[in-house]
Amino acid sequence: MKTALVTLIFLVFTTHCCEYNGSVDETKCSSMEFEKGKPVSMKRYGKKLDLTLIRGTLFADTFHPSLGTKEIVIRSSNISDIEPGFFHNFPNLEILTIRINHGFPNITTRVFKGCCPKLTTLRVYDNNFRFFDNQVFLQLNKLEFLWIEKQYLGPLEANYFKGLKNLKKLRLQHCQIKQIDPNAFDDLPGLVKMELPTNQVEKIQPGTFKKLQKLEELHLSGNSIRNFTGGEFDGLNNLKRLELIGNKINSLNVERILENLPKLERIGIKLTLFECDRAKSLVEKIQENNIEIKNVDQVFSDKCQD
């Protein structure tokens, strides 16, 4: 009985505090609510700071300045506010992940004021935001990888990603995107990979990707696009991989697509809404150009397999 009680006390203590693990150079703070004016007292925080099951506010003075912290994960928490200046304590922060939080302040310029001059990776997914202010991108101009998932973004307006001139990879999944302004991506000249899967896009305007001269991969799977004229891909002279599976395609201008994508190596596509002869003809044209078709045996409808 005594041993069990000691064990229980130990578990409670170790779970409701901040602890540094030298073997992985990580500090984990779990099941806590911080107090203003009472910073976490530790000799070092480690390369990674993991904040799990945190309640209340992240104050500007919650942590002492740490030059060594390069990654912060905030997860499974119910955070009511983040004071401006909280991120000032981590001037060398490179990776920030905000995921599966039950409560979290809306993503605004106030939360990220003065944040993260060296941040290269931002992952935000499956949270409970009511609002996501794209103006924060102006403060995160060193970003190279942006991943937003299960967050309502609405229409992507012109210059939506202004400030992210160094971005190389963009992933927006389950963001309920229906409309994309033709100039939405104009501020991403260095983008190499773009993923927009599982949204509600019905049409891509010609020239939408015209400024993405370095783009090599484009994923549009799981949207609602029925007609690909080829003009959607104007300017993508270096695109190598194109993913279109999951759209209910009933019109496809293969000639124009191949003309606009001279370096295309691989395409994912399904032609189940086409007559068999037309579908097979389109596949032949693609293969004649030495382009690999992903899971080619699944491209046609069942009636065309005979």
Backbone as numpy.savetxt, mean C-alpha at the origin, in Angstrom:
# Nx Ny Nz CAx CAy CAz Cx Cy Cz
0.29 -23.79 44.19 -0.54 -22.58 44.19 0.33 -21.33 44.19
1.35 -21.32 45.06 2.26 -20.19 45.15 3.01 -19.99 43.85
3.46 -21.08 43.26 4.19 -21.01 41.99 3.31 -20.44 40.89
2.06 -20.89 40.84 1.12 -20.41 39.83 0.87 -18.91 39.99
0.78 -18.45 41.25 0.54 -17.04 41.51 1.72 -16.20 41.07
2.93 -16.68 41.36 4.13 -15.96 40.93 4.20 -15.88 39.41
3.86 -16.98 38.74 3.86 -17.01 37.28 2.87 -16.02 36.71
1.68 -15.94 37.32 0.64 -15.02 36.85 1.11 -13.57 36.99
1.70 -13.27 38.14 2.20 -11.91 38.37 3.27 -11.56 37.34
4.13 -12.51 37.06 5.20 -12.30 36.07 4.63 -12.00 34.69
3.62 -12.78 34.28 3.00 -12.59 32.98 2.34 -11.24 32.86
1.62 -10.84 33.91 0.95 -9.54 33.90 1.98 -8.43 33.77
3.07 -8.56 34.54 4.09 -7.53 34.52 4.76 -7.43 33.15
5.10 -8.57 32.59 5.84 -8.55 31.33 4.95 -8.18 30.15
3.65 -8.34 30.28 2.74 -8.04 29.17 2.34 -6.57 29.16
2.27 -5.92 30.33 1.79 -4.56 30.41 2.95 -3.59 30.64
3.94 -3.61 29.74 5.08 -2.72 29.89 5.84 -2.68 28.57
6.93 -1.93 28.59 7.84 -1.90 27.44 9.06 -2.74 27.78
9.43 -3.62 26.86 10.58 -4.48 27.08 11.49 -4.48 25.87
12.77 -4.48 26.13 13.75 -4.53 25.05 14.27 -5.94 24.88
14.26 -6.43 23.64 14.77 -7.76 23.32 16.04 -7.60 22.51
17.18 -7.82 23.16 18.46 -7.60 22.51 18.75 -8.54 21.37
18.15 -9.75 21.39 18.44 -10.74 20.35 17.93 -10.29 18.98
16.87 -9.48 18.98 16.33 -8.97 17.71 16.40 -7.44 17.65
17.02 -6.84 18.69 17.17 -5.38 18.77 15.81 -4.69 18.61
14.86 -5.11 19.44 13.48 -4.62 19.33 12.90 -4.30 20.71
12.14 -3.22 20.79 11.37 -2.90 21.98 9.90 -3.10 21.69
9.22 -3.81 22.58 7.80 -4.04 22.42 7.04 -3.47 23.62
6.09 -2.61 23.32 5.20 -2.05 24.34 3.81 -2.64 24.11
3.26 -3.30 25.11 2.00 -4.02 24.93 1.02 -3.73 26.05
-0.26 -3.60 25.69 -1.35 -3.43 26.66 -1.07 -2.28 27.62
-0.85 -1.09 27.05 -0.49 0.06 27.87 -1.31 1.28 27.51
-1.36 2.21 28.45 -1.88 3.55 28.20 -0.86 4.53 28.77
-0.29 5.34 27.91 0.78 6.25 28.33 0.20 7.48 29.03
1.06 8.14 29.85 0.66 9.35 30.55 1.55 10.51 30.11
0.92 11.64 29.91 1.67 12.83 29.52 2.62 13.23 30.65
3.84 13.58 30.28 4.82 13.98 31.29 5.53 12.82 31.95
5.19 11.59 31.54 5.84 10.41 32.10 6.36 9.53 30.96
7.49 9.93 30.39 8.04 9.17 29.26 8.49 7.77 29.67
8.48 6.88 28.70 8.97 5.52 28.92 10.46 5.59 29.27
10.81 4.97 30.38 12.19 5.02 30.85 12.93 3.76 30.44
13.77 3.90 29.41 14.57 2.78 28.95 15.91 3.30 28.46
16.94 2.48 28.59 18.26 2.88 28.14 18.34 2.94 26.62
17.58 2.04 25.94 17.55 2.04 24.49 16.26 1.40 24.01
15.87 1.75 22.80 14.62 1.23 22.26 14.84 0.16 21.20
16.01 0.12 20.61 16.27 -0.88 19.58 15.94 -0.36 18.20
16.29 -1.16 17.22 16.06 -0.81 15.82 14.57 -0.76 15.49
13.77 -1.61 16.16 12.33 -1.68 15.90 11.55 -1.41 17.17
10.48 -0.63 17.04 9.57 -0.35 18.15 8.19 -0.88 17.78
7.70 -1.84 18.56 6.40 -2.48 18.31 5.42 -2.02 19.38
4.37 -1.32 18.96 3.33 -0.84 19.87 2.06 -1.65 19.61
1.72 -2.52 20.57 0.59 -3.44 20.41 -0.40 -3.27 21.56
-1.69 -3.24 21.22 -2.75 -3.12 22.23 -2.55 -1.87 23.10
-2.24 -0.76 22.43 -2.05 0.51 23.13 -3.38 1.27 23.16
-3.63 1.94 24.27 -4.86 2.72 24.43 -4.50 4.19 24.65
-5.46 5.06 24.30 -5.30 6.48 24.62 -4.42 7.23 23.63
-3.58 8.11 24.16 -2.81 9.05 23.34 -1.33 8.69 23.28
-0.75 8.89 22.10 0.71 8.85 21.97 1.18 10.29 22.09
1.78 10.63 23.22 2.19 12.00 23.50 3.55 12.32 22.88
3.78 13.59 22.70 5.06 14.02 22.13 6.22 13.61 23.02
5.96 13.47 24.34 7.05 13.10 25.26 6.95 11.66 25.76
6.17 10.82 25.04 6.05 9.42 25.48 7.39 8.71 25.42
8.18 8.99 24.41 9.50 8.35 24.27 10.59 9.41 24.20
11.73 9.09 24.77 12.89 9.95 24.61 13.39 9.83 23.17
14.09 10.84 22.66 14.64 10.76 21.30 15.50 9.51 21.11
15.29 8.84 19.98 16.03 7.61 19.67 16.55 7.69 18.24
17.85 7.77 18.11 18.46 7.82 16.78 18.53 6.45 16.14
18.47 5.39 16.97 18.65 4.04 16.45 17.38 3.39 15.92
16.21 3.93 16.27 14.95 3.31 15.83 14.69 3.61 14.37
14.59 2.54 13.57 14.36 2.69 12.14 13.02 2.14 11.68
12.32 1.41 12.58 11.02 0.85 12.21 10.06 0.95 13.39
8.83 1.36 13.11 7.77 1.40 14.11 6.55 0.67 13.56
5.99 -0.23 14.38 4.76 -0.92 14.05 3.72 -0.56 15.10
2.57 -0.06 14.67 1.45 0.23 15.57 0.31 -0.68 15.15
-0.08 -1.62 16.03 -1.06 -2.62 15.61 -2.01 -3.00 16.74
-3.20 -3.43 16.32 -4.21 -3.96 17.25 -4.43 -3.03 18.44
-4.41 -1.74 18.20 -4.52 -0.77 19.28 -5.79 0.06 19.15
-6.04 0.86 20.18 -7.19 1.77 20.21 -6.67 3.15 20.64
-6.05 3.81 19.69 -5.37 5.08 19.97 -6.30 6.24 19.63
-6.48 7.14 20.60 -7.41 8.26 20.41 -6.75 9.47 19.78
-5.44 9.63 19.98 -4.77 10.82 19.44 -3.26 10.57 19.36
-2.64 11.27 18.43 -1.18 11.30 18.34 -0.78 12.76 18.35
-0.07 13.17 19.38 0.32 14.57 19.48 1.35 14.93 18.41
1.21 16.12 17.82 2.27 16.59 16.92 3.60 16.59 17.67
4.60 16.05 17.06 5.90 15.96 17.71 6.24 14.56 18.17
5.24 13.66 18.19 5.52 12.28 18.61 6.61 11.66 17.73
6.49 11.84 16.43 7.46 11.22 15.52 8.80 11.96 15.49
8.86 13.16 16.08 10.12 13.89 16.12 11.20 13.10 16.86
10.76 12.22 17.75 11.71 11.46 18.57 12.42 10.36 17.78
12.01 10.17 16.53 12.58 9.09 15.72 13.04 9.65 14.37
14.06 10.50 14.37 14.48 11.18 13.14 15.03 10.24 12.07
15.42 9.01 12.46 15.96 8.07 11.48 14.97 6.98 11.09
13.69 7.21 11.39 12.65 6.24 11.06 12.56 6.02 9.55
12.59 4.75 9.15 12.55 4.40 7.73 11.28 3.64 7.35
10.73 2.86 8.30 9.56 2.02 8.00 8.49 2.26 9.06
7.27 2.57 8.63 6.14 2.77 9.54 4.97 1.92 9.08
4.50 1.04 9.97 3.36 0.17 9.67 2.24 0.45 10.65
1.05 0.76 10.13 -0.13 1.01 10.95 -1.19 0.01 10.49
-1.47 -1.02 11.31 -2.34 -2.08 10.81 -3.29 -2.64 11.88
-4.46 -2.97 11.43 -5.48 -3.66 12.22 -5.70 -2.97 13.57
-5.89 -1.65 13.51 -6.19 -0.90 14.73 -7.69 -0.65 14.83
-8.22 -0.84 16.03 -9.66 -0.65 16.25 -10.02 0.82 16.37
-9.08 1.60 16.83 -9.24 3.04 16.91 -7.92 3.69 16.59
-7.97 4.76 15.77 -6.74 5.44 15.39 -7.14 6.80 14.84
-6.34 7.85 15.13 -6.67 9.17 14.58 -6.70 9.12 13.06
-7.52 9.95 12.46 -7.52 10.03 11.01 -6.13 10.44 10.51
-5.77 9.94 9.35 -4.49 10.30 8.77 -4.56 11.74 8.27
-3.91 12.64 8.97 -3.94 14.06 8.63 -2.54 14.66 8.74
-2.39 15.86 8.22 -1.10 16.54 8.31 -0.75 16.86 9.76
-1.76 17.02 10.61 -1.49 17.30 12.02 -0.76 16.12 12.67
-1.24 14.91 12.42 -0.62 13.71 13.00 0.82 13.55 12.52
1.06 13.89 11.26 2.39 13.66 10.69 3.23 14.94 10.59
2.82 15.97 11.29 3.54 17.23 11.24 5.01 17.04 11.64
5.90 17.46 10.76 7.33 17.35 11.04 7.83 15.92 11.08
7.06 15.01 10.50 7.38 13.58 10.63 8.40 13.09 9.62
9.26 12.26 10.11 9.91 11.23 9.33 10.66 11.71 8.09
11.73 12.47 8.25 12.49 12.94 7.09 13.18 11.84 6.30
13.29 10.63 6.90 13.95 9.52 6.21 13.01 8.35 5.92
11.71 8.54 6.11 10.75 7.45 5.93 10.70 7.03 4.47
10.95 5.74 4.21 10.91 5.21 2.85 9.75 4.25 2.62
9.19 3.68 3.71 8.11 2.70 3.58 6.97 3.03 4.52
5.76 3.16 3.98 4.56 3.38 4.78 3.52 2.35 4.40
3.11 1.54 5.41 2.08 0.51 5.20 0.91 0.84 6.11
-0.26 1.04 5.53 -1.47 1.38 6.29 -2.58 0.45 5.82
-3.00 -0.49 6.68 -4.06 -1.38 6.23 -4.93 -1.91 7.36
-6.21 -2.06 6.99 -7.23 -2.66 7.85 -7.35 -1.90 9.17
-7.50 -0.59 9.08 -7.71 0.23 10.26 -9.15 0.74 10.27
-9.41 1.74 11.07 -10.78 2.23 11.21 -10.85 3.73 10.98
-10.08 4.22 9.98 -10.08 5.64 9.68 -11.39 6.05 9.01
-11.85 7.23 9.34 -12.97 7.81 8.61 -12.47 8.74 7.50
-11.22 9.14 7.62 -10.70 10.15 6.69 -9.21 9.92 6.47
-8.80 10.03 5.22 -7.37 9.91 4.86 -7.02 11.13 4.02
-6.19 12.02 4.57 -5.83 13.26 3.90 -4.56 13.05 3.07
-4.71 13.07 1.75 -3.56 12.82 0.89 -2.53 13.95 0.95
-2.83 15.04 1.65 -1.85 16.12 1.79 -0.65 15.70 2.65
-0.80 14.59 3.38 0.34 14.12 4.19 1.51 13.71 3.29
1.21 13.39 2.02 2.28 12.95 1.13 3.30 14.06 0.90
2.87 15.32 1.04 3.79 16.44 0.87 4.87 16.44 1.95
4.57 15.82 3.09 5.52 15.76 4.20 6.37 14.50 4.16
6.01 13.55 3.29 6.70 12.26 3.25 7.40 12.08 1.91
8.17 13.08 1.52 8.71 13.09 0.17 9.88 12.14 -0.07
10.27 11.36 0.96 11.31 10.35 0.75 10.72 8.95 0.55
9.40 8.84 0.59 8.77 7.53 0.45 9.14 6.85 -0.86
9.44 5.54 -0.74 9.69 4.71 -1.91 8.63 3.63 -2.07
7.97 3.25 -0.97 6.94 2.20 -1.03 5.74 2.64 -0.20
4.57 2.71 -0.84 3.33 3.07 -0.16 2.31 1.97 -0.38
1.79 1.41 0.73 0.80 0.33 0.68 -0.39 0.75 1.54
-1.55 0.93 0.91 -2.78 1.26 1.61 -3.81 0.18 1.26
-4.39 -0.43 2.28 -5.34 -1.52 2.05 -6.52 -1.40 2.99
-7.71 -1.69 2.46 -8.96 -1.66 3.23 -9.16 -0.30 3.89
-8.96 0.74 3.09 -9.17 2.10 3.55 -9.87 2.86 2.43
-11.03 3.43 2.71 -11.76 4.17 1.69 -10.97 5.39 1.25
-10.70 5.48 -0.04 -10.00 6.64 -0.59 -10.89 7.45 -1.51
-11.96 6.82 -2.04 -12.82 7.53 -2.97 -12.12 7.75 -4.29
-12.53 8.75 -5.07 -11.88 9.01 -6.36 -10.46 9.53 -6.18
-9.58 9.11 -7.05 -8.21 9.63 -7.05 -8.20 10.87 -7.94
-8.11 12.03 -7.31 -8.17 13.28 -8.04 -6.82 13.65 -8.65
-6.81 14.69 -9.45 -5.57 15.14 -10.11 -4.50 15.44 -9.07
-3.27 15.00 -9.36 -2.11 15.23 -8.47 -2.35 14.69 -7.08
-3.05 13.59 -6.98 -3.39 12.99 -5.68 -2.13 12.64 -4.89
-1.07 12.26 -5.57 0.15 11.80 -4.89 1.27 12.86 -4.96
0.88 14.10 -5.00 1.86 15.17 -5.09 2.82 15.13 -3.90
4.10 15.19 -4.19 5.12 15.14 -3.15 5.89 13.84 -3.14
5.35 12.80 -3.80 5.97 11.47 -3.75 6.83 11.21 -4.99
7.69 12.14 -5.29 8.50 12.02 -6.51 9.50 10.88 -6.46
9.80 10.36 -5.25 10.75 9.25 -5.11 10.08 7.89 -5.00
8.75 7.86 -5.08 8.03 6.60 -4.89 8.35 5.62 -6.02
8.63 4.37 -5.62 8.94 3.32 -6.59 7.84 2.26 -6.67
7.16 2.00 -5.54 6.12 0.98 -5.53 4.87 1.54 -4.84
3.72 1.34 -5.48 2.44 1.81 -4.95 1.44 0.66 -4.99
0.81 0.38 -3.82 -0.22 -0.65 -3.75 -1.44 -0.08 -3.04
-2.57 -0.04 -3.75 -3.83 0.42 -3.19 -4.86 -0.69 -3.41
-5.18 -1.42 -2.34 -6.05 -2.59 -2.46 -7.27 -2.45 -1.55
-8.44 -2.84 -2.07 -9.68 -2.74 -1.30 -9.89 -1.31 -0.79
-9.68 -0.33 -1.65 -9.81 1.08 -1.25 -11.05 1.75 -1.86
-11.93 0.95 -2.47 -13.20 1.43 -3.03 -12.99 2.55 -4.05
-11.92 2.44 -4.80 -11.63 3.44 -5.83 -12.51 3.16 -7.05
-13.28 4.16 -7.44 -14.15 4.01 -8.60 -13.65 4.83 -9.79
-13.16 6.02 -9.49 -12.74 6.92 -10.56 -11.29 7.35 -10.35
-10.58 7.49 -11.46 -9.19 7.93 -11.43 -9.04 9.07 -12.42
-8.66 10.23 -11.92 -8.43 11.38 -12.79 -7.23 11.08 -13.69
-7.28 11.50 -14.96 -6.16 11.22 -15.87 -4.83 11.77 -15.39
-4.85 12.74 -14.46 -3.61 13.33 -13.96 -3.30 12.91 -12.52
-3.96 11.85 -12.05 -3.78 11.42 -10.65 -2.35 11.00 -10.35
-1.67 10.40 -11.34 -0.35 9.82 -11.09 0.79 10.67 -11.66
0.51 11.91 -12.02 1.51 12.73 -12.71 2.74 13.04 -11.87
2.62 12.90 -10.53 3.73 13.26 -9.66 4.57 12.06 -9.23
4.47 10.95 -9.99 5.19 9.73 -9.63 6.13 9.30 -10.76
7.08 10.14 -11.12 7.95 9.83 -12.26 8.87 8.64 -12.05
9.15 8.28 -10.79 10.06 7.18 -10.51 9.38 5.85 -10.26
8.04 5.79 -10.41 7.30 4.58 -10.08 7.68 3.42 -11.00
7.97 2.26 -10.37 8.36 1.05 -11.11 7.24 0.02 -11.07
6.48 -0.01 -9.97 5.43 -1.01 -9.83 4.17 -0.36 -9.23
3.03 -0.60 -9.88 1.76 -0.10 -9.38 0.75 -1.23 -9.30
0.10 -1.34 -8.12 -0.93 -2.35 -7.92 -2.22 -1.67 -7.45
-3.30 -1.88 -8.20 -4.60 -1.33 -7.84 -5.65 -2.45 -7.82
-5.37 -3.55 -7.15 -6.29 -4.70 -7.21 -7.51 -4.52 -6.32
-8.57 -5.21 -6.71 -9.78 -5.34 -5.90 -10.34 -3.98 -5.51
-10.52 -3.12 -6.52 -11.22 -1.86 -6.33 -12.48 -1.87 -7.19
-12.98 -0.71 -7.56 -14.24 -0.64 -8.31 -14.09 0.21 -9.56
-12.87 0.25 -10.09 -12.60 1.06 -11.27 -13.34 0.50 -12.48
-14.06 1.37 -13.18 -14.82 0.94 -14.35 -14.15 1.34 -15.66
-13.32 2.38 -15.59 -12.70 2.87 -16.82 -11.39 3.58 -16.50
-10.40 3.36 -17.35 -9.14 4.08 -17.27 -9.08 5.02 -18.47
-8.97 6.32 -18.20 -8.92 7.28 -19.29 -7.60 7.19 -20.04
-7.61 7.40 -21.37 -6.36 7.41 -22.14 -5.38 8.41 -21.55
-4.12 8.00 -21.44 -3.08 8.90 -20.95 -2.95 8.96 -19.45
-3.73 8.16 -18.72 -3.67 8.20 -17.26 -2.28 7.86 -16.74
-1.57 6.99 -17.42 -0.25 6.56 -16.96 0.89 7.19 -17.77
0.60 8.24 -18.50 1.56 8.79 -19.46 2.85 9.29 -18.84
2.82 9.70 -17.57 4.02 10.23 -16.92 4.86 9.14 -16.24
4.39 7.90 -16.31 5.06 6.81 -15.60 6.03 6.09 -16.54
7.04 6.81 -16.96 7.97 6.29 -17.97 8.80 5.12 -17.46
8.95 4.97 -16.14 9.76 3.89 -15.59 8.92 2.69 -15.13
7.63 2.76 -15.28 6.75 1.69 -14.79 7.01 0.38 -15.54
7.23 -0.69 -14.75 7.48 -2.02 -15.33 6.37 -3.01 -15.03
5.61 -2.78 -13.94 4.51 -3.69 -13.58 3.26 -2.89 -13.27
2.14 -3.34 -13.83 0.85 -2.70 -13.58 -0.19 -3.78 -13.31
-0.82 -3.71 -12.12 -1.83 -4.69 -11.72 -3.18 -4.00 -11.57
-4.13 -4.41 -12.42 -5.49 -3.85 -12.37 -6.52 -4.95 -12.12
-6.09 -6.06 -11.54 -6.97 -7.20 -11.34 -8.10 -6.88 -10.37
-9.23 -7.57 -10.55 -10.33 -7.47 -9.60 -11.08 -6.16 -9.63
-11.07 -5.46 -10.77 -11.85 -4.24 -10.91 -13.09 -4.50 -11.79
-13.66 -3.46 -12.33 -14.90 -3.61 -13.11 -14.74 -3.05 -14.51
-13.55 -3.19 -15.05 -13.27 -2.65 -16.38 -13.69 -3.66 -17.45
-14.54 -3.23 -18.36 -15.05 -4.13 -19.40 -14.37 -3.91 -20.75
-13.95 -2.67 -21.00 -13.44 -2.34 -22.31 -12.02 -1.79 -22.22
-11.07 -2.46 -22.87 -9.70 -1.97 -22.95 -9.43 -1.59 -24.41
-9.33 -0.27 -24.64 -9.12 0.23 -26.00 -7.64 0.21 -26.38
-6.77 0.14 -25.37 -5.34 0.25 -25.60 -4.82 1.62 -25.25
-5.68 2.64 -25.37 -5.27 4.00 -25.03 -4.98 4.17 -23.56
-5.50 3.25 -22.74 -5.22 3.30 -21.30 -3.72 3.21 -21.01
-3.00 2.60 -21.94 -1.58 2.32 -21.69 -0.64 3.23 -22.47
-1.16 4.35 -22.96 -0.31 5.32 -23.65 0.85 5.75 -22.75
2.05 5.71 -23.28 3.21 6.20 -22.55 3.96 5.16 -21.75
3.40 3.95 -21.65 4.05 2.91 -20.83 5.06 2.12 -21.67
6.08 2.81 -22.11 7.05 2.21 -23.03 7.93 1.15 -22.40
8.01 1.13 -21.06 8.87 0.17 -20.38 8.11 -0.89 -19.60
6.80 -0.94 -19.77 6.00 -1.92 -19.02 6.32 -3.35 -19.49
6.58 -4.22 -18.50 6.92 -5.61 -18.80 5.83 -6.58 -18.38
5.08 -6.23 -17.32 4.06 -7.15 -16.81 2.75 -6.40 -16.62
1.66 -7.01 -17.12 0.33 -6.41 -17.04 -0.66 -7.44 -16.52
-1.38 -7.11 -15.45 -2.33 -8.04 -14.83 -3.74 -7.46 -14.95
-4.61 -8.18 -15.70 -5.98 -7.73 -15.92 -7.02 -8.74 -15.47
-6.61 -9.85 -14.88 -7.54 -10.89 -14.46 -8.50 -10.34 -13.42
-9.77 -10.78 -13.52 -10.76 -10.35 -12.54 -11.64 -9.21 -13.03
-11.35 -8.69 -14.23 -12.24 -7.72 -14.87 -13.14 -8.48 -15.85
-14.35 -8.04 -16.01 -15.28 -8.71 -16.92 -15.13 -8.14 -18.33
-14.01 -8.50 -18.95 -13.64 -7.89 -20.23 -14.50 -8.45 -21.36
-15.15 -7.52 -22.10 -15.92 -7.95 -23.28 -15.47 -7.23 -24.55
-14.45 -6.37 -24.42 -13.90 -5.68 -25.58 -12.42 -5.44 -25.33
-11.60 -5.81 -26.33 -10.15 -5.75 -26.13 -9.46 -5.44 -27.46
-8.74 -4.34 -27.49 -7.99 -3.96 -28.69 -6.54 -4.40 -28.51
-6.28 -5.65 -28.86 -4.95 -6.21 -28.65 -3.89 -5.48 -29.47
-4.22 -5.12 -30.71 -3.25 -4.45 -31.57 -2.75 -3.16 -30.94
-3.68 -2.37 -30.43 -3.31 -1.07 -29.83 -2.55 -1.29 -28.51
-2.94 -2.29 -27.76 -2.24 -2.58 -26.51 -0.79 -2.95 -26.79
-0.56 -3.83 -27.76 0.80 -4.25 -28.08 1.61 -3.10 -28.65
0.95 -2.21 -29.37 1.63 -1.04 -29.93 2.13 -0.12 -28.81
1.31 0.04 -27.78 1.66 0.95 -26.68 2.58 0.31 -25.64
2.70 -1.01 -25.69 3.53 -1.72 -24.71 4.61 -2.53 -25.42
5.60 -1.85 -26.01 6.60 -2.55 -26.83 7.50 -3.50 -26.06
7.59 -3.36 -24.73 8.46 -4.23 -23.93 7.68 -5.24 -23.09
6.41 -5.39 -23.37 5.59 -6.32 -22.59 6.11 -7.76 -22.72
6.27 -8.41 -21.55 6.76 -9.79 -21.51 5.70 -10.76 -21.01
4.78 -10.29 -20.15 3.82 -11.20 -19.53 2.50 -10.48 -19.28
1.40 -11.17 -19.53 0.08 -10.58 -19.30 -0.83 -11.61 -18.63
-1.63 -11.14 -17.69 -2.66 -11.97 -17.07 -4.01 -11.50 -17.55
-4.78 -12.41 -18.12 -6.04 -12.00 -18.75 -7.00 -13.18 -18.82
-8.28 -12.90 -18.79 -9.30 -13.92 -19.02 -10.28 -13.41 -20.06
-10.64 -14.30 -20.99 -11.50 -13.92 -22.11 -12.76 -14.78 -22.13
-13.31 -15.02 -20.96 -14.46 -15.94 -20.85 -15.75 -15.37 -21.42
-15.80 -14.05 -21.69 -17.01 -13.44 -22.24 -16.95 -13.34 -23.77
-15.86 -13.82 -24.37 -15.70 -13.76 -25.82 -16.14 -15.06 -26.47
-16.57 -14.94 -27.72 -16.80 -16.15 -28.51 -15.47 -16.89 -28.66
-15.53 -18.19 -28.77 -14.31 -19.01 -28.76 -13.32 -18.61 -29.84
-13.80 -18.43 -31.07 -12.90 -18.10 -32.17 -12.20 -16.77 -31.92
-12.95 -15.80 -31.44 -12.38 -14.48 -31.18 -11.36 -14.55 -30.04
-11.68 -15.28 -29.00 -10.76 -15.41 -27.87 -9.46 -16.08 -28.29
-9.57 -17.15 -29.08 -8.37 -17.86 -29.53 -7.53 -17.00 -30.47
-8.20 -16.18 -31.26 -7.49 -15.29 -32.17 -6.68 -14.25 -31.39
-7.27 -13.72 -30.32 -6.58 -12.73 -29.49 -5.36 -13.34 -28.81
-5.52 -14.56 -28.34 -4.40 -15.25 -27.68 -3.27 -15.48 -28.67
-3.61 -15.88 -29.88 -2.59 -16.12 -30.90 -1.79 -14.85 -31.20
-2.50 -13.70 -31.27 -1.82 -12.44 -31.55 -0.84 -12.08 -30.44
-1.25 -12.34 -29.22 -0.39 -12.04 -28.08 0.84 -12.93 -28.10
0.63 -14.22 -28.34 1.74 -15.17 -28.32 2.68 -14.98 -29.51
2.15 -14.48 -30.63 3.00 -14.21 -31.79 4.06 -13.17 -31.49
3.80 -12.37 -30.47 4.74 -11.32 -30.08 5.64 -11.76 -28.92
5.71 -13.09 -28.73 6.56 -13.69 -27.68 6.23 -13.17 -26.29
4.94 -12.98 -26.04 4.47 -12.53 -24.73 3.84 -13.71 -24.01
4.31 -13.95 -22.79 3.78 -15.05 -21.99 2.40 -14.68 -21.45
1.46 -15.62 -21.52 0.12 -15.42 -20.96 0.02 -16.23 -19.68
-0.26 -15.57 -18.59 -0.36 -16.21 -17.28 -1.49 -17.24 -17.27
-1.18 -18.46 -16.87 -2.18 -19.54 -16.80 -3.02 -19.58 -18.08
-2.32 -19.74 -19.19 -2.98 -19.66 -20.49 -4.13 -20.66 -20.63
-4.06 -21.80 -19.95 -5.11 -22.81 -20.05 -6.40 -22.38 -19.35
-6.35 -21.28 -18.58 -7.54 -20.79 -17.88 -8.11 -19.51 -18.50
-7.58 -19.12 -19.64 -8.00 -17.88 -20.28 -9.40 -17.99 -20.87
-9.73 -19.14 -21.42 -10.99 -19.30 -22.14 -12.12 -19.79 -21.23
-13.35 -19.64 -21.70 -14.49 -20.20 -21.00 -14.49 -21.70 -21.16
-15.24 -22.40 -20.35 -15.25 -23.85 -20.37 -15.68 -24.41 -21.73
-16.58 -23.69 -22.38 -17.09 -24.21 -23.66 -16.03 -24.17 -24.76
-14.96 -23.42 -24.52 -13.89 -23.32 -25.54 -12.77 -24.33 -25.29
-12.91 -25.13 -24.26 -11.85 -26.07 -23.92 -11.93 -27.36 -24.72
-13.04 -27.56 -25.38 -13.22 -28.82 -26.14 -12.32 -28.86 -27.37
